[in-house]
Amino acid sequence: MVIAILTAKRGDITSLTALVGFEEWSYLVFFIWLALVGAGPVSIDGLIGRLRGRSGNHAKLAPQPQPQS
């Protein structure tokens, strides 16, 4: 993303303020946040789980062992 900004907007960069003012920096910050934190509750599987009434705990989905007699 940084390389794309520098190559596409090189002529528009007049100062650090102008560089940070490009909307591409918003994308870069969002992608970094998403990579570090993860989608969590805003993910598709989180949405499907809420619609089905399930919590985010996947241990409930594992089969339970049967007692040995």
TAKAJO-V5634 format. One record per run of one state. SS is the DSSP state (~ for helix, > for strand, _ for the rest). FROM is the first residue (numbers start at 1). TO is the last residue. Records with the same first field share a line. If there is no record, write none. Layout:
SS->FROM-TO + FROM-TO
This chain:
_->1-1 + 9-9 + 13-15 + 21-23 + 38-39 + 43-43 + 53-57 + 62-69
~->2-8 + 10-12 + 16-20 + 24-37 + 40-42 + 44-52 + 58-61
